[in-house]
């Protein structure tokens, strides 16, 4: 499978790339590489702002995984305007051009921050959402936008991941 990781040069993308290569997928990463390039050399790497992408960047791609954006509440609170652009507008734009290019699957790395404060409750996709801060609000906006584009040939998924950390 040909998989494009939008924002794949970060912490999750670097790890995910290795796993996908081991499953024999062909990987392309589009990223500005703010955190350097720690990706393997046997993939296609494109240093590019996601808003400079067009349909041609997504031709012959089977799946797009959106990992870009600002990654947590403190970063979002530092620049709420930038947060809404990177976490709402960017995935919406990439989902749109992916669909136009014939990509069948779009995976959006959302956040459990869409639930707001949960006091250690177990939440699932049917739980009520109540984002309280720019990060959670923007992630929920991104979810709503990409899911509205779904049809028989374009199947988006929003994954509400928890906080990820490590070395």
matplotlib code that plots the C-alpha trace (Angstrom):
import matplotlib.pyplot as plt

x = [0.0, 1.2, 0.8, 1.4, 2.1, 1.3, 3.5, 5.2, 8.6, 7.5, 7.5, 4.6, 5.4, 9.0, 7.9, 4.9, 7.1, 9.3, 6.3, 4.8, 8.0, 8.2, 4.7, 6.1, 4.2, 5.6, 5.9, 5.9, 6.3, 5.4, 6.7, 8.5, 10.8, 10.7, 12.3, 14.9, 14.7, 15.1, 13.3, 14.9, 16.4, 14.4, 11.2, 10.1, 10.6, 9.1, 10.0, 6.9, 4.2, 1.0, -0.9, 1.4, 0.2, -2.1, -3.8, -0.6, 1.1, -1.6, -1.9, -1.4, -1.6, -3.9, -4.1, -3.2, -2.5, -2.6, -0.2, 0.6, -0.6, 0.1, 0.2, -1.2, -3.0, 0.0, 1.1, -2.4, -2.9, 0.4, -1.0, -4.8, -4.9, -2.1, -3.7, -7.0, -5.2, -3.0, -5.5, -8.7, -8.0, -5.0, -6.6, -9.8, -7.8, -5.7, -8.8, -10.4, -7.5, -6.9, -10.5, -10.2, -7.0, -8.8, -7.3, -9.7, -8.7, -7.9, -6.8, -7.0, -5.0, -7.4, -7.3, -9.1, -9.1, -12.3, -14.0, -12.8, -12.2, -13.3, -12.0, -10.5, -13.8, -13.6, -14.7, -15.5, -16.7, -20.3, -19.4, -20.4, -17.8, -17.1, -13.8, -12.9, -9.8, -8.5, -6.7, -9.7, -12.0, -9.8, -9.4, -13.2, -13.6, -11.1, -13.1, -16.4, -15.0, -13.3, -16.2, -18.6, -16.6, -17.2, -18.8, -18.5, -15.0, -13.6, -13.6, -12.1, -11.3, -10.7, -8.6, -8.9, -5.5, -4.4, -1.2, 1.9, 5.3, 8.7, 12.3]
y = [0.0, 3.5, 5.6, 9.4, 10.7, 14.4, 15.7, 12.4, 13.8, 14.1, 11.8, 9.6, 9.7, 8.6, 5.6, 4.8, 5.0, 2.2, 0.0, 0.6, -0.1, -3.4, -4.2, -3.6, -0.4, 2.4, 5.5, 9.2, 11.9, 15.5, 17.7, 20.9, 18.9, 21.3, 18.6, 17.5, 14.5, 11.3, 9.2, 6.2, 7.0, 4.3, 6.4, 9.5, 12.7, 16.0, 19.2, 21.3, 23.3, 21.3, 24.3, 24.2, 20.7, 20.1, 17.0, 16.0, 15.3, 12.7, 10.9, 7.2, 7.3, 4.8, 6.3, 9.6, 9.7, 13.2, 13.6, 17.3, 20.3, 21.6, 18.8, 19.8, 22.3, 24.5, 24.9, 25.7, 28.2, 29.9, 30.7, 29.9, 31.4, 29.1, 26.2, 26.6, 26.8, 23.8, 21.5, 22.4, 24.0, 21.9, 18.5, 19.8, 21.0, 17.8, 15.6, 17.6, 17.4, 13.7, 13.0, 14.9, 12.9, 9.6, 8.6, 6.1, 6.4, 9.5, 8.9, 12.0, 12.0, 13.7, 13.8, 12.7, 16.4, 16.6, 15.1, 18.0, 17.1, 13.5, 12.8, 9.4, 8.2, 5.7, 7.3, 5.9, 7.3, 7.5, 9.5, 13.2, 15.7, 18.9, 20.5, 23.4, 24.9, 25.8, 22.4, 20.2, 22.6, 22.6, 18.8, 18.4, 20.9, 18.9, 15.7, 17.2, 18.6, 15.4, 13.1, 15.3, 14.3, 10.6, 8.6, 5.2, 6.0, 8.2, 6.8, 9.1, 8.0, 10.2, 8.5, 10.1, 9.3, 10.1, 11.9, 10.2, 10.6, 9.0, 9.3]
z = [0.0, -0.7, 2.4, 2.8, 6.3, 6.5, 9.3, 9.5, 10.7, 14.3, 17.2, 16.2, 12.5, 12.9, 14.9, 12.7, 9.5, 10.8, 11.6, 8.2, 6.4, 8.3, 6.9, 3.3, 2.7, 0.5, 2.6, 1.6, 4.3, 3.7, 6.6, 7.3, 9.6, 12.5, 14.7, 12.2, 9.9, 11.9, 9.3, 7.4, 4.0, 2.1, 2.0, -0.1, 1.9, 0.8, 2.8, 2.1, 3.9, 3.8, 2.5, -0.5, -1.4, -4.3, -5.8, -7.6, -4.3, -3.6, -6.9, -6.7, -2.8, -1.2, 2.3, 4.0, 7.7, 9.1, 12.0, 11.6, 13.6, 17.1, 19.5, 22.9, 25.0, 26.0, 22.4, 21.3, 24.1, 23.1, 19.7, 19.4, 15.9, 14.6, 16.4, 14.6, 11.2, 11.8, 13.6, 11.8, 8.4, 7.5, 7.9, 6.2, 3.2, 2.9, 3.2, 0.4, -2.0, -1.0, -1.9, -5.2, -6.0, -5.5, -2.1, -0.5, 3.2, 5.3, 8.9, 11.1, 14.4, 16.6, 20.4, 23.5, 24.4, 22.4, 25.6, 27.9, 31.5, 32.2, 35.7, 34.6, 33.0, 30.2, 27.0, 23.6, 20.3, 21.6, 24.6, 24.7, 23.6, 25.5, 24.4, 26.6, 25.1, 21.6, 21.1, 21.8, 19.9, 16.9, 16.8, 17.0, 14.2, 12.1, 12.8, 11.8, 8.6, 7.4, 8.4, 6.3, 3.2, 3.6, 0.7, -0.9, -2.3, 0.5, 4.0, 6.7, 10.2, 13.3, 15.9, 19.4, 20.8, 24.3, 25.2, 23.7, 25.2, 25.5, 24.5]

ax = plt.figure().add_subplot(projection="3d")
ax.plot(x, y, z, "-o")
ax.set_aspect("equal")
plt.show()
